[in-house]
Amino acid sequence: MRQLVHTSVSFTLFLSAVVALGPLSTDMYLASFPTLVGEFQTTISEVQLTLSLFVVGIAVFQLVYGPLTDRFGRKPVLLMGLAIFIVSSLGCILATSIYQLILYRVLQSFGICAGIVVPRAMVRDLYEREQAARQFSRMGSIMGLAPAIAPIIGGYITVYFSWHGIFVFFIGYGVLLFGFTMMKIRESLPEKNHFAIKPIHIVTNYRDLFRNHAFVGYAITAALCFSGMFAFISGSSFVLIQLIGVPAENFGYYFGTVVLGYITGTFLGPKLSAWLGVRRTLQVGTGLTLWGGALMLVWWSFFPSSAFAIVVPMIFYNMGVGIVVPQCQAGALAPFPEKAGAASAMAGFLLLGFSGVISMAVAPFYSGSALPLVLVILALGVTTFTWYSVFLSRKLELA
């Protein structure tokens, strides 16, 4: 069977479908959170651990996958990860307690890591810096459909088939990707690094990444702004459904509207970069996160019972994320062609590690008010803009 060429639209669609494992597994079951509280007779904080620890797991396990992909190749590692994802999704269906569900979600995160690390490393294998940024943006635009439609589908599945049906969907999706990868995708790594999994080599690689100021600047800028988006992801179902009263089956429409901001940002990013250059493009993106956070605080202060006071400002914030993250991903990986897997893994670790920790820190404060969510998003908008302005913008100007 003929394999896909990396310049084809089909290859871009494949990469996007693989990366979409992350947002699908994160967003599709958000609407079921209130249901899980009742079914397992547990608390909001413990249910939120099924998401927070899942994301922390993805962050940590990426550090393992990076060296594995550099040593054994992209395709075998992706197949292994998809197999783990399928088995762990079955475990989630069979879980009889919230703690078992948390355990299987962490195992699921180990499988999903392959779908996050491998596509980024393949892009670095196959494209130069500017081409890679465009490819990341194209993937972001297509992949953005996943979080836009996932909560809508998840809401209806929860209402009509219970939360178990969501994990049945995951099993089917994983099986399709496994078969397609096996038959249609060729290995992209030009030469395997036989020292990549040696402990001293791993430590040296990650040390070198943190000694590179461009990598640190790009990776942390992306991590900070993405953390604000993830704070909304993890808290939105409680705020919109429980506090404001949005029906569970309608939650996805509000969430999907917010995701359109991210898709718009990924579409605008390459155009702005070609017109304004990378430095000013990132200035626009980080500025939008600051504006979105500030607007949310003001609107929510006047209209605390309105879903639009949360949703509309979040559209602006996510537009900034869509502009910033693809540009920063390409910038962080560009200096490291010989260890793209390790660079991809560390960038992903920072991106999702920040997000998971912030999500766990905020969860205990959800006590009948959206204020904790609003303040966290504002704080991350301010921090993103400040970090970029102080630590990255000046270096790009001098470059």
For each residue, the residues with C-beta under 8 A, 3 or more apart:
1: 183 184
2: 184
3: 184 185 186
4: 8 10 11 14 184 185 186
5: 8 11
6: 11 122 126 127 188
7: 11
8: 4 5 11 12
9: 12 13
10: 4 13 14
11: 4 5 6 7 8 14 15
12: 8 9 15 16 135 138 139 142
13: 9 10 16 17 142
14: 4 10 11 17 18 180 184 185
15: 11 12 18 19 119 122 123 135 139
16: 12 13 19 20 138 139 142 143
17: 13 14 20 177
18: 14 15 21 78 115 118 119 177 181
19: 15 16 22 115 116 119 139 143
20: 16 17 23 24 143 145 146
21: 18 24 25 85 112 115 116 173 174 177
22: 19 25 26 58 112 115 116
23: 20 26 27 143 146 147 150
24: 20 21 27 28 146 147 150 170 173
25: 21 22 28 29 54 108 112 170
26: 22 23 30 51 54 55 147 150 233
27: 23 24 30 146 147 150 151 154 233 255
28: 24 25 150 151 153 154 157 166 169 170
29: 25 32 33 154 158 163 166
30: 26 27 33 51 151 154 233 236 237 251 255
31: 151 154 155 158 237 241 248 249 251 252
32: 29 35 36 154 158 163 166 248
33: 29 30 36 37 44 47 48 237 238 241
34: 37 38 237 238 241 242 248
35: 32 38 39 158 162 163 248
36: 32 33 39 40 42 47 50 98 101 163
37: 33 34 40 42 43 44 47
38: 34 35 41
39: 35 36 163
40: 36 37 46 47 97 98 101
41: 38
42: 36 37 46 47 98
43: 37 46 47
44: 33 37 47 48 238 363 366
45: 48 49 363 364 366
46: 40 42 43 49 98 102
47: 33 36 37 40 42 43 44 50 98
48: 33 44 45 51 52 234 359 360 363
49: 45 46 52 53 102 360 363
50: 36 47 53 54 98 101 102 105
51: 26 30 48 54 55 105 233 234 359
52: 48 49 55 56 234 356 359 360 363
53: 49 50 56 57 102 105 106 109 356 360
54: 25 26 50 51 57 58 105 106 108 109 356
55: 26 51 52 58 59 109 230 352 355 356 359
56: 52 53 59 60 109 352 353 356 357 360
57: 53 54 60 61 105 106 109 110 113
58: 22 54 55 61 62 109 112 113 116 348 352 356
59: 55 56 62 348 349 350 351 352 353 355 356
60: 56 57 63 64 349 353
61: 57 58 64 65 109 110 113
62: 58 59 65 66 113 116 117 344 345 346 348 349 352
63: 60 66 206 345 346 349
64: 60 61 67 68 113 345
65: 61 62 68 69 77 81 113 114 117 118 341 345
66: 62 63 69 70 117 121 341 342 343 344 345 346
67: 64 70 71 196 197 201 202 205 341 342 345
68: 64 65 71 72 77 196 197 341
69: 65 66 72 73 74 77 117 118 121 189 341 344
70: 66 67 121 189 192 193 196 339 340 341 342
71: 67 68 192 193 194 196 197
72: 68 69 76 77 192
73: 69 76 77 187 189 192
74: 69 77 78 118 121 122 125 187 188 189
75: 78 79 181 185 186 187 188
76: 72 73 79 80
77: 65 68 69 72 73 74 80 81 114 117 118
78: 18 74 75 81 82 114 115 118 181 185
79: 75 76 82 83 178 181 182
80: 76 77 83 84 114
81: 65 77 78 84 85 110 111 112 113 114 115 118
82: 78 79 85 86 111 114 115 174 177 178 181
83: 79 80 86 87 111 178
84: 80 81 87 88 107 108 110 111 114
85: 21 81 82 88 89 108 111 112 114 115 170 174
86: 82 83 89 90 111 170 171 174 175 178
87: 83 84 90 91 107 111
88: 84 85 91 92 104 105 107 108 110 111
89: 85 86 92 93 104 108 167 170 171 174
90: 86 87 93 94 167 171
91: 87 88 94 95 100 103 104 107 108
92: 88 89 95 101 104 105 108 167 170
93: 89 90 164 167 168
94: 90 91
95: 91 92 100 101 103 104
96: 100
97: 40 100 101
98: 36 40 42 46 47 50 101 102
99: 102 103
100: 91 95 96 97 103 104
101: 36 40 50 92 95 97 98 104 105
102: 46 49 50 53 98 99 105 106
103: 91 95 99 100 106 107
104: 88 89 91 92 95 100 101 107 108
105: 50 51 53 54 57 88 92 101 102 108 109
106: 53 54 57 102 103 109 110
107: 84 87 88 91 103 104 110 111
108: 25 54 84 85 88 89 91 92 104 105 111 112 170
109: 53 54 55 56 57 58 61 105 106 112 113
110: 57 61 81 84 88 106 107 113
111: 81 82 83 84 85 86 87 88 107 108 114 115 174
112: 21 22 25 58 81 85 108 109 115 116
113: 57 58 61 62 64 65 81 109 110 116 117 348
114: 65 77 78 80 81 82 84 85 111 117 118
115: 18 19 21 22 78 81 82 85 111 112 118 119 177
116: 19 21 22 58 62 112 113 119 120 348
117: 62 65 66 69 77 113 114 120 121 341 344 345 348
118: 18 65 69 74 77 78 81 114 115 121 122
119: 15 18 19 115 116 122 123 139
120: 116 117 123 124 136 329 333 340 344 347 348
121: 66 69 70 74 117 118 124 125 188 189 340 341 344
122: 6 15 74 118 119 125 126 188
123: 15 119 120 126 127 132 135 136 139 333
124: 120 121 127 132 333 336 337 340 343 344
125: 74 121 122 188 189 190 340
126: 6 122 123 188
127: 6 123 124 131 132 135
128: 131 132
129: 132 133 330 331 334
130: 133 134
131: 127 128 134 135
132: 123 124 127 128 129 135 136 330 333 334
133: 129 130 136 137 269 270 273 326 327 329 330 331
134: 130 131 137 138 270
135: 12 15 123 127 131 132 138 139
136: 120 123 132 133 139 140 326 329 330
137: 133 134 140 141 266 267 269 270 326 327
138: 12 16 134 135 141 142 266
139: 12 15 16 19 119 123 135 136 142 143 326
140: 136 137 143 144 262 263 266 269 322 325 326
141: 137 138 144 263 266 267
142: 12 13 16 138 139 145
143: 16 19 20 23 139 140 146
144: 140 141 147 148 259 260 262 263 266 322
145: 20 142 148 149 263
146: 20 23 24 27 143 149 150
147: 23 24 26 27 144 150 151 233 255 256 259 262
148: 144 145 152 255 256 259 260 263
149: 145 146 152 153 252 256
150: 23 24 26 27 28 146 147 153 154 252
151: 27 28 30 31 147 154 155 251 252 255 256
152: 148 149 155 156 252 253 255 256
153: 28 149 150 156 157 169 252
154: 27 28 29 30 31 32 150 151 157 158 166 252
155: 31 151 152 158 159 248 249 250 251 252
156: 152 153 159 160 249 252
157: 28 153 154 160 161 163 165 166 169
158: 29 31 32 35 154 155 161 162 163 165 166 248
159: 155 156 248 249
160: 156 157 165
161: 157 158 164 165 168
162: 35 158 165
163: 29 32 35 36 39 157 158 166 167
164: 93 161 167 168
165: 157 158 160 161 162 168 169
166: 28 29 32 154 157 158 163 169 170
167: 89 90 92 93 163 164 170 171
168: 93 161 164 165 171 172
169: 28 153 157 165 166 172 173
170: 24 25 28 85 86 89 92 108 166 167 173 174
171: 86 89 90 167 168 174 175
172: 168 169 175 176
173: 21 24 169 170 176 177
174: 21 82 85 86 89 111 170 171 177 178
175: 86 171 172 178 179
176: 172 173 179 180
177: 17 18 21 82 115 173 174 180 181
178: 79 82 83 86 174 175 181 182
179: 175 176 182 183
180: 14 176 177 183 184 185
181: 18 75 78 79 82 177 178 184 185
182: 79 178 179 185
183: 1 179 180
184: 1 2 3 4 14 180 181
185: 3 4 14 75 78 180 181 182
186: 3 4 75
187: 73 74 75
188: 6 74 75 121 122 125 126
189: 69 70 73 74 121 125 192
190: 125
191:
192: 70 71 72 73 189 196
193: 70 71 196 338 339
194: 71
195: 198 201
196: 67 68 70 71 192 193 201 202 205 339 341 342
197: 67 68 71 201 202
198: 195 201 202
199: 202 203
200: 203 204
201: 67 195 196 197 198 204 205
202: 67 196 197 198 199 205 206 342
203: 199 200 206 207
204: 200 201 207 208
205: 67 196 201 202 208 209 339 342
206: 63 202 203 209 210 342 346
207: 203 204 210 211
208: 204 205 211 212 339
209: 205 206 212 215 216 336 342 343 346
210: 206 207 215 216
211: 207 208
212: 208 209 215 216 335 336
213: 216 217 395
214: 217 218 331 332 334 335 395
215: 209 210 212 218 219 332 335 336 343 346 347
216: 209 210 212 213 219 220 391
217: 213 214 220 221 388 391 392 395
218: 214 215 221 222 328 329 331 332 347 392
219: 215 216 222 223 328 332 346 347 350 351
220: 216 217 223 224 350 387 391
221: 217 218 224 225 282 286 324 328 384 387 388 391 392
222: 218 219 225 226 324 325 328 329 332 347 350 351
223: 219 220 226 227 350 351 353 354 355
224: 220 221 227 228 354 380 383 384 387
225: 221 222 228 229 285 286 289 320 321 324 325 380 381 384
226: 222 223 229 230 321 325 351 352 354 355
227: 223 224 230 231 354 355 358 380
228: 224 225 231 232 289 293 317 321 376 377 380 381 384
229: 225 226 232 233 262 317 318 321
230: 55 226 227 233 234 352 355 356 358 359
231: 227 228 234 235 355 358 359 362 373 376 377 380
232: 228 229 235 236 258 310 314 317 318 373 377
233: 26 27 30 51 147 229 230 236
234: 48 51 52 230 231 359 362 363
235: 231 232 238 239 359 362 363 366 372 373
236: 30 232 233 239 240 251 254 255 258 310 373
237: 30 31 33 34 240 241 242 251
238: 33 34 44 235 241 242 243 366
239: 235 236 242 243 244 310 366 370 373
240: 236 237 243 244 246 251 254 255 307 310
241: 31 33 34 237 238 244 245 246 247 248 251
242: 34 237 238 239
243: 238 239 240 368 369 370
244: 239 240 241 305 306 307 310 370
245: 241
246: 240 241 250 251 254 307
247: 241 250 251
248: 31 32 34 35 155 158 159 241 251
249: 31 155 156 159 252
250: 155 246 247 253 254
251: 30 31 151 155 236 237 240 241 246 247 248 254 255
252: 31 149 150 151 152 153 154 155 156 249 255 256
253: 152 250 256 257
254: 236 240 246 250 251 257 258 307 311
255: 27 30 147 148 151 152 236 240 251 252 258 259
256: 147 148 149 151 152 252 253 259 260
257: 253 254 260 261 311 315
258: 232 236 254 255 261 262 311 314 315 318
259: 144 147 148 255 256 262 263 318
260: 144 148 256 257 263 264 315
261: 257 258 264 265 314 315 316 317 318 319 322
262: 140 144 147 229 258 259 265 266 318 319 321 322
263: 140 141 144 145 148 259 260 266 267 322
264: 260 261 267 268 319 322
265: 261 262 268 269 285 288 318 319 320 321 322 323 324
266: 137 138 140 141 144 262 263 269 322 323 326
267: 137 141 263 264 270 271 322
268: 264 265 271 272 319 322 323
269: 133 137 140 265 266 272 273 281 285 322 323 324 326 327
270: 133 134 137 267 273 274
271: 267 268 274 275
272: 268 269 275 276 280 281 284 323
273: 133 269 270 276 277 278 281 327
274: 270 271
275: 271 272
276: 272 273 279 280 281 284
277: 273 280 281
278: 273 281 282 327 331 396
279: 276 282 283 393 396 397
280: 272 276 277 283 284
281: 269 272 273 276 277 278 284 285 323 327
282: 221 278 279 285 286 323 324 327 328 388 392 393 396
283: 279 280 286 287 388 389 393
284: 272 276 280 281 287 288 320 323
285: 225 265 269 281 282 288 289 319 320 321 322 323 324 327
286: 221 225 282 283 289 290 320 324 384 385 388 389
287: 283 284 290 291 320 385
288: 265 284 285 291 292 316 317 319 320 323
289: 225 228 285 286 292 293 317 320 321 324 380 381 384 385
290: 286 287 293 294 320 381 382 384 385
291: 287 288 294 295 316 317 320 381
292: 288 289 295 296 313 314 315 316 317 318 319 320 377 381
293: 228 289 290 296 297 313 317 377 378 379 380 381 382
294: 290 291 297 298 378 381
295: 291 292 298 299 312 313 316
296: 292 293 299 300 309 310 313 314 317 374 377 378
297: 293 294 300 301 374 375 378
298: 294 295 301 302
299: 295 296 302 303 306 308 309 312 313
300: 296 297 303 304 309 310 370 371 374
301: 297 298 304
302: 298 299 309
303: 299 300 306 308 309
304: 300 301 309 369 370
305: 244
306: 244 299 303 309 310
307: 240 244 246 254 310 311
308: 299 303 311 312
309: 296 299 300 302 303 304 306 312 313
310: 232 236 239 240 244 296 300 306 307 313 314 370 373 374
311: 254 257 258 307 308 314 315
312: 295 299 308 309 315 316
313: 292 293 295 296 299 309 310 316 317
314: 232 258 261 292 296 310 311 317 318 377
315: 257 258 260 261 292 311 312 318 319
316: 261 288 291 292 295 312 313 319 320
317: 228 229 232 261 288 289 291 292 293 296 313 314 320 321 377 381
318: 229 232 258 259 261 262 265 292 314 315 321 322
319: 261 262 264 265 268 285 288 292 315 316 322 323
320: 225 265 284 285 286 287 288 289 290 291 292 316 317 323 324 381 384
321: 225 226 228 229 262 265 285 289 317 318 324 325
322: 140 144 261 262 263 264 265 266 267 268 269 285 318 319 325 326
323: 265 266 268 269 272 281 282 284 285 288 319 320 326 327
324: 221 222 225 265 269 282 285 286 289 320 321 327 328 384
325: 140 222 225 226 321 322 328 329 351
326: 133 136 137 139 140 266 269 322 323 329 330
327: 133 137 269 273 278 281 282 285 323 324 330 331
328: 218 219 221 222 282 324 325 331 332
329: 120 133 136 218 222 325 326 332 333 347
330: 129 132 133 136 326 327 333 334
331: 129 133 214 218 278 327 328 334
332: 214 215 218 219 222 328 329 343 347
333: 120 123 124 132 329 330 336 340 343 344 347
334: 129 132 214 330 331
335: 212 214 215 343
336: 124 209 212 215 333 339 340 342 343
337: 124 340
338: 193
339: 70 193 196 205 208 336 342 343
340: 70 120 121 124 125 333 336 337 343 344
341: 65 66 67 68 69 70 117 121 196 344 345
342: 66 67 70 196 202 205 206 209 336 339 345 346
343: 66 124 209 215 332 333 335 336 339 340 346 347
344: 62 66 69 117 120 121 124 333 340 341 347 348
345: 62 63 64 65 66 67 117 341 342 348 349
346: 62 63 66 206 209 215 219 342 343 349 350
347: 120 215 218 219 222 329 332 333 343 344 350 351
348: 58 59 62 113 116 117 120 344 345 351 352
349: 59 60 62 63 345 346 352 353
350: 59 219 220 222 223 346 347 353 354
351: 59 219 222 223 226 325 347 348 354 355
352: 55 56 58 59 62 226 230 348 349 355 356
353: 56 59 60 223 349 350 356 357
354: 223 224 226 227 350 351 357 358
355: 55 59 223 226 227 230 231 351 352 358 359
356: 52 53 54 55 56 58 59 230 352 353 359 360
357: 56 353 354 360 361
358: 227 230 231 354 355 361 362 376 380
359: 48 51 52 55 230 231 234 235 355 356 362 363
360: 48 49 52 53 56 356 357 363
361: 357 358 364
362: 231 234 235 358 359 365 366 372 373 376
363: 44 45 48 49 52 234 235 359 360 366
364: 45 361
365: 362 372
366: 44 45 235 238 239 362 363 369 372 373
367:
368: 243
369: 243 304 366 372
370: 239 243 244 300 304 310 373 374
371: 300 374 375
372: 235 362 365 366 369 375 376
373: 231 232 235 236 239 310 362 366 370 376 377
374: 296 297 300 310 370 371 377 378
375: 297 371 372 378 379
376: 228 231 358 362 372 373 379 380
377: 228 231 232 292 293 296 314 317 373 374 380 381
378: 293 294 296 297 374 375 381 382
379: 293 375 376 382 383
380: 224 225 227 228 231 289 293 358 376 377 383 384
381: 225 228 289 290 291 292 293 294 317 320 377 378 384 385
382: 290 293 378 379 385 386
383: 224 379 380 386 387
384: 221 224 225 228 286 289 290 320 324 380 381 387 388
385: 286 287 289 290 381 382 388 389
386: 382 383 389 390
387: 220 221 224 383 384 390 391 392
388: 217 221 282 283 286 384 385 391 392 393
389: 283 286 385 386 392 393
390: 386 387 393 394
391: 216 217 220 221 387 388 394 395
392: 217 218 221 282 387 388 389 395 396
393: 279 282 283 388 389 390 396 397
394: 390 391 397 398
395: 213 214 217 391 392 398 399
396: 278 279 282 392 393 399
397: 279 393 394
398: 394 395
399: 395 396
